[in-house]
Amino acid sequence: LGIDDARSALLATASGNVLEIGVGTGLNVNKYIFAPTPDDDGSGGVTSLTLVDVSEGMLAQAKSKVESLDIPNHIKVEFIKADATSTELVDKFSVEKFDTVIDTFSLCVMGNKGAQDCLGQMSQLVKKKQDGGRYFFLKIYTFF
């Protein structure tokens, strides 16, 4: 699989109330499958999408991509400017709010401490595994 194929395969399985960390320019937004009806319990795809980035400029680009998609009106899409390496995320959202938390390639630019702090935030925001909570990560690591 190439990166785009891996991204598509991973994100097509996201469901329920979804949080994406480090949305950047929105490379993932056209890969999600959205719930077809408002009363979907999440088994039919994404029921809400919260996109987080530390940069207003990146969020603006992601918003432009989202607006170009044919997302059903019942899907709530939020754009949140926040630093995922601080306690901002837990402060903004309730604990165990999200069914799926996604990070594609942003942890690797946060540095070790930043990535650890972000993972700590994510662990508080996602529902417990027994309640259906899931993390999705897509990373590239280079070893020398």
C-alpha positions as CSV (number, residue, x, y, z in Angstrom):
1,L,0.0,0.0,0.0
2,G,1.1,3.5,-0.7
3,I,0.5,6.3,1.8
4,D,-2.7,7.5,0.1
5,D,-4.0,3.9,0.0
6,A,-3.2,3.4,3.6
7,R,-4.8,6.7,4.5
8,S,-8.0,5.8,2.6
9,A,-8.2,2.3,4.1
10,L,-7.7,3.5,7.7
11,L,-10.0,6.5,7.6
12,A,-12.8,4.6,5.9
13,T,-13.2,2.6,9.1
14,A,-13.6,5.7,11.4
15,S,-17.0,5.9,13.0
16,G,-19.1,7.8,15.4
17,N,-17.9,11.1,17.0
18,V,-14.5,11.6,15.5
19,L,-11.6,13.8,16.5
20,E,-8.7,14.4,14.1
21,I,-5.5,15.8,15.7
22,G,-3.3,18.0,13.4
23,V,-5.7,18.2,10.5
24,G,-3.2,20.4,8.6
25,T,-4.5,21.3,5.1
26,G,-7.2,18.7,5.3
27,L,-5.6,15.8,3.4
28,N,-7.8,13.3,5.2
29,V,-11.2,15.0,4.9
30,N,-12.3,13.4,1.7
31,K,-11.4,9.9,3.0
32,Y,-14.0,9.7,5.7
33,I,-17.3,7.8,5.1
34,F,-20.1,9.8,6.7
35,A,-23.2,8.3,8.3
36,P,-26.0,8.4,5.8
37,T,-28.8,9.3,8.2
38,P,-29.0,11.5,11.3
39,D,-30.1,8.7,13.6
40,D,-27.1,6.5,12.8
41,D,-25.4,5.1,15.9
42,G,-22.0,5.4,14.3
43,S,-22.0,1.9,12.7
44,G,-22.6,3.5,9.3
45,G,-19.7,6.0,9.5
46,V,-18.7,9.3,10.9
47,T,-21.6,11.1,12.7
48,S,-19.6,14.2,13.7
49,L,-16.1,15.4,12.9
50,T,-13.9,17.7,15.0
51,L,-10.8,18.9,13.3
52,V,-8.0,20.3,15.4
53,D,-4.8,22.2,14.4
54,V,-2.5,24.7,16.1
55,S,-2.5,26.9,13.0
56,E,-5.3,29.1,11.8
57,G,-3.9,29.0,8.3
58,M,-4.0,25.2,8.2
59,L,-7.5,25.2,9.6
60,A,-8.6,27.7,6.9
61,Q,-7.3,25.4,4.2
62,A,-9.0,22.3,5.7
63,K,-12.2,24.3,6.0
64,S,-12.0,25.1,2.3
65,K,-11.6,21.4,1.5
66,V,-14.5,20.4,3.7
67,E,-16.8,23.0,2.1
68,S,-16.0,21.5,-1.4
69,L,-17.2,18.1,-0.3
70,D,-20.8,16.8,-0.3
71,I,-21.1,16.1,3.4
72,P,-24.7,15.4,4.6
73,N,-26.2,18.3,6.4
74,H,-26.8,16.3,9.6
75,I,-23.0,15.8,10.1
76,K,-21.5,18.4,12.4
77,V,-18.0,19.5,11.4
78,E,-16.1,21.7,13.8
79,F,-12.7,23.4,13.3
80,I,-10.8,24.0,16.5
81,K,-7.6,25.9,17.0
82,A,-5.7,24.2,19.8
83,D,-2.3,23.0,20.8
84,A,-2.6,19.2,21.2
85,T,0.6,19.1,23.3
86,S,-1.0,21.1,26.1
87,T,-4.0,20.5,28.3
88,E,-6.2,22.6,25.8
89,L,-7.9,19.6,24.3
90,V,-9.1,18.1,27.6
91,D,-10.1,21.6,28.7
92,K,-12.2,22.1,25.5
93,F,-13.9,18.7,25.4
94,S,-15.3,16.4,27.9
95,V,-13.4,13.2,28.9
96,E,-14.3,10.2,26.8
97,K,-16.2,12.3,24.3
98,F,-14.9,10.7,21.1
99,D,-15.5,7.3,19.6
100,T,-12.5,7.6,17.3
101,V,-9.3,9.7,17.7
102,I,-7.1,10.0,14.6
103,D,-3.6,11.3,14.1
104,T,-1.9,11.0,10.7
105,F,1.7,12.3,10.7
106,S,1.4,15.1,13.3
107,L,2.9,13.2,16.3
108,C,6.2,12.9,14.4
109,V,6.6,16.7,14.2
110,M,5.8,17.3,17.9
111,G,9.1,16.0,19.3
112,N,9.2,13.3,22.0
113,K,7.8,15.3,24.8
114,G,5.1,16.9,22.6
115,A,4.1,13.5,21.3
116,Q,3.9,12.0,24.8
117,D,1.8,15.0,26.0
118,C,-0.5,14.7,23.0
119,L,-0.9,11.0,23.5
120,G,-1.9,11.7,27.1
121,Q,-4.5,14.1,25.9
122,M,-5.8,11.6,23.4
123,S,-6.1,8.9,26.0
124,Q,-8.4,11.1,28.1
125,L,-10.6,12.2,25.1
126,V,-11.3,8.8,23.5
127,K,-13.9,6.4,25.0
128,K,-12.7,3.4,26.8
129,K,-12.0,0.4,24.5
130,Q,-14.8,-1.6,26.1
131,D,-17.2,1.3,25.1
132,G,-16.0,1.2,21.5
133,G,-13.2,3.8,21.7
134,R,-10.5,3.6,19.1
135,Y,-7.2,5.3,18.1
136,F,-6.0,5.5,14.5
137,F,-2.4,6.4,13.8
138,L,-0.6,6.7,10.4
139,K,3.1,7.4,10.8
140,I,6.4,7.1,8.9
141,Y,9.5,6.4,10.9
142,T,13.0,6.5,9.5
143,F,15.7,4.5,11.3
144,F,19.4,5.4,10.7
